[in-house]
């Protein structure tokens, strides 16, 4: 998924202080530096990078040459369909469908590159209540894997997605 350079997350870091959505007993839970969300990482995975164009990218013990899952916060496009087409770029959109993530209506897309590399994406438009007023934000989750890891990786993508918790300042 392409990331937009004008990342909204920079403002969020100073605005949202406490994040109550992380279960206290959860292991391998990641809380975003922006304070907007948290999720359960697959067992043994680690943070590969934070900040910049990606809010966070996580990888398995074998590294990103096998697979990765990434989260992006950016300025929203006109629609979820526009988010999907922008992120897909030159890759083939195999399928897409509406999907509910936490309390948000989002769009799921399964894509495949010309070299056969599978990817999964979910796009949501959310509103973040900042101190200086509400702002619309595009929230994207993507997963790319080597074709030999596709079945296992798709399962890990959906597990991370189903564990996603948003801060109370994030609304539909």
Number of C-alpha atoms within 10 A of each C-alpha: 23 15 18 16 12 12 19 21 24 15 11 17 14 13 17 19 11 9 18 14 17 19 12 8 7 10 11 14 19 18 19 19 18 22 21 24 19 23 22 21 24 20 12 10 17 17 15 15 13 15 15 15 17 22 24 21 20 22 22 20 12 10 13 16 11 17 22 24 28 22 21 24 26 21 18 20 15 9 13 20 16 13 22 24 15 14 19 20 13 12 18 15 17 13 11 16 10 13 15 13 19 13 11 16 15 20 22 23 22 20 24 19 15 10 8 12 15 25 28 24 23 26 28 23 25 19 15 21 17 15 10 7 7 14 14 18 20 21 20 26 23 23 25 25 21 16 16 12 13 18 11 10 25 16 12 18 22 13 15 17 19 14 15 20 21 22 18 14 15 19 15 11
